[in-house]
Amino acid sequence: MPTLAELEREALACTRCPLSGGRTQVVFGVGNPDADLMFVGEAPGREEDLKGEPFVGRSGKLLDKLVLEEMGLTREQFYIANVLKCRPPNNRDPLPDEITACRPFLEEQVKVIGAKVIVTLGNFATKLLLNTTEGITKVRGRTYPYGVATLVPTYHPSAALQGGGTEVLARMRADLVRAKQALPA
């Protein structure tokens, strides 16, 4: 199994899909590589592409706030990555061939981190890791076995920011409590 550093080096040089031509930088992942908790999002946005770190924009600030309030954890205590490592133009949804190209990086990240709980943020991460076509509204609210880990699907923070309001926030909070309960004591 490659180390996280080796995997990141490989991702930094990746040209498996056309997104590599438009990126400012690869957004590999960040956080504690020995964490029991891992978050998986969709794809980098503009702020993430510029900084090279996932979830640094408005969605990231909201996620950090919710995780601190519901789980008592800061970003240094978990690991966070995305399905795609490069920003899609105009923040459009990931395309199937892009997901296929990036999937091996995410699968290896999940193995190397070895988190006990994986929280998927939104449809793309949830559908990929659960290998389902059902959307987030159908599958959230429960936990799922994922190898030796527990997978907890929830909404992407952008869903709350883009009009989901208090209802989406309440459901996200409940899902984060569910994730906290699944963590080892």
N, C-alpha and C positions, 0 to 999 in steps of 0.2 A: 504494500500500500504506500503511495507517495505521501510525503509530509505535506502539511498545509503550505509551507513556503514553496515547495516544488510545484505543487498544484497552482499556486498563484503565479509563479513564473511562467508556467505553461499558458495560463489564461491571459497574461499580459501580452503574449506574442500571438494570441489566437487570431486567425483569419478564416474561421470555419463558415462564417456567414457574412453577408454584405454590411451588417451593422458595424463591423470592425473599421470600415472605411469612413464612417461618420462620427466616431467617438472622439471625445477629448482624451478620455482615459478609461481603462477597464475599471469597473466597480466590482471588486472581487468579494469582499466581505470584511467584517470588522468585529472585534470583541474578544472575549475570553475563549481561547481555543480549547480549554478544558471545561467549558461550561456545561451544566446539566440542562440548560435551556437554550434553544435555538429558534430564531424567527426566520421565516422565509417569505419574502415579498415577491413582487412581480418583475419589475425592471427598474433601472435607474431613471430618474427624471433629470431635469436640467441642472439642478443644484448638485445632485449626486455625481453627474458626469463631470462637472467642473471640479468638485472636491475629491472625487475618487473614493467616496465612502457612501454606503447605503443609508437611506433614511436620514438625511441631514436637512431636508426642507421642512415645510409645514407638517407633512405627514409624519416625519421622523420626530419632530418636537411633540406632536400629539401622542405618538406611540410611547416615547420616553416618559411623558407625564402619566399616561394610563398604567404603564408597567410599574412605575414607582408607586403610584397610589394604590394599585390593586395587588401588587406582588412584593412591594418593598425592595425592588431591585433597580440598580442603575445599569447603564449600557456596558460598563466595565465587567458586569457579572453575567452577561449572556453573549451569545454570538448572533450576528445577523447577516443574512445574505439574500440574494435575489435569484429568481429563476434565470433571468438574463443578466449577463455581465456587462452589456453595452446598452446605451440608451436608444430606444426606437425613435425615429424622427417624429417631432411634434408630440412626443409622449403617447403615440398610438399604442394599441394593444399589441402584444407579441404575436408574431406569426408562427404557425406550426413548425416551419423549417428552422426558425430561430430557436425555438424551444428545444427542438431535437439537437441542434448544434451545441447548445449550452448545457443540456441535461447531464452529460457526463461530469462536468465540473461540479454541479450541484450535488449529484449523487456521491461523488468522492468527498466533497465538503461534509456532507451528512455523516459519512463513515468515519472520517478523520476526527471530527468534533465529538462524535459519539454521545450527543446529548440524550438525556432521558426523556425530555419533552420537546416536541417540535410544534411550534405554533405557525400555521400557514395563514398568511394575510391576503385574503381575497381569492377570487376565482382561479387565477392561473396557477398559483402555487398549490392550492387545494386540489384542483383537478389533476395536476401532474403527480403529486405525491400520493394521493388516494387512488390514482388511476381510475377516475370516474368522469362521467360527463355531466353529473349533477352539479348545479351551481351552489354557491356558498350559502344562500338562504335555505336550501334544503338540507345541507349536511352539518351546518354549525349547530352548536348547542349540545354536542356529544363529543366523546373522545373515541379514538380509533387506535387499534394496535398498528404499529409501524415498525416491523422488525422487533427489536428489544425495547424500542421507545414507544411513547404514547404521542399520538398526533392530535392536536386541538385546532380545528379550523375556526377562523373568525374573519370578520370583515377587514378589508384594507382600511387604514386610517383615512384615506382620501374619501371613502364612502361617507364618513361622518362629516368631513369638511365640505363635501359637495352637495349638501342638502339632506343627508340622512338624519342629521340632528340628534336629539336626545334619545330617540329610540335605538338608533344604531350604536350610539355611545353606551347605552345601558347594556345592550347585547354584547358589545366588545368587552365591557367590564366583567360581565358574567363569564364570558369565555376565558378571560385572563384569570379569574378566580378558579375556574375549572383546571386551568394549566398549573396554577400554584398548588392545587390539591394533588395533582399527579406527580409533582416533583418529590424526589426522595427527601425524607426528613433530615 
